[in-house]
Amino acid sequence: MKLYYVEKANCWVVEGCLSKYATDIISTQFSELGLKVIFCGEFVSVKEAVLPMTAKSRRSRGSSSLSGLRRKSNAYRR
């Protein structure tokens, strides 16, 4: 399991196969802290993980560029 933070979208991405039990625990912990989290099997790029969440807000602001996004992989690994 790997954890990434997407600064521009203010959300965390959890990559890797997780059991429903682990997903529920992690989701609850993030929710209690008021943090957004996305779970995925494989994290290929920031654009793929963030675009579904931010496409509407970016269209309303007139910006379609995601070039300002960056990935932080220094959180933790298991």
ChimeraX attribute file (.defattr): number of C-alpha atoms within 10 A of each C-alpha:
attribute: neighborCount
match mode: 1-to-1
recipient: residues
	/A:1	12
	/A:2	16
	/A:3	21
	/A:4	22
	/A:5	19
	/A:6	19
	/A:7	13
	/A:8	13
	/A:9	16
	/A:10	11
	/A:11	16
	/A:12	21
	/A:13	21
	/A:14	20
	/A:15	18
	/A:16	15
	/A:17	14
	/A:18	15
	/A:19	8
	/A:20	9
	/A:21	9
	/A:22	11
	/A:23	14
	/A:24	11
	/A:25	11
	/A:26	16
	/A:27	16
	/A:28	13
	/A:29	12
	/A:30	13
	/A:31	12
	/A:32	9
	/A:33	8
	/A:34	9
	/A:35	13
	/A:36	13
	/A:37	18
	/A:38	15
	/A:39	18
	/A:40	13
	/A:41	11
	/A:42	13
	/A:43	17
	/A:44	10
	/A:45	10
	/A:46	18
	/A:47	16
	/A:48	10
	/A:49	20
	/A:50	20
	/A:51	14
	/A:52	9
	/A:53	13
	/A:54	15
	/A:55	13
	/A:56	12
	/A:57	11
	/A:58	14
	/A:59	11
	/A:60	9
	/A:61	8
	/A:62	9
	/A:63	10
	/A:64	14
	/A:65	10
	/A:66	15
	/A:67	8
	/A:68	7
	/A:69	13
	/A:70	16
	/A:71	15
	/A:72	12
	/A:73	12
	/A:74	10
	/A:75	9
	/A:76	9
	/A:77	10
	/A:78	6
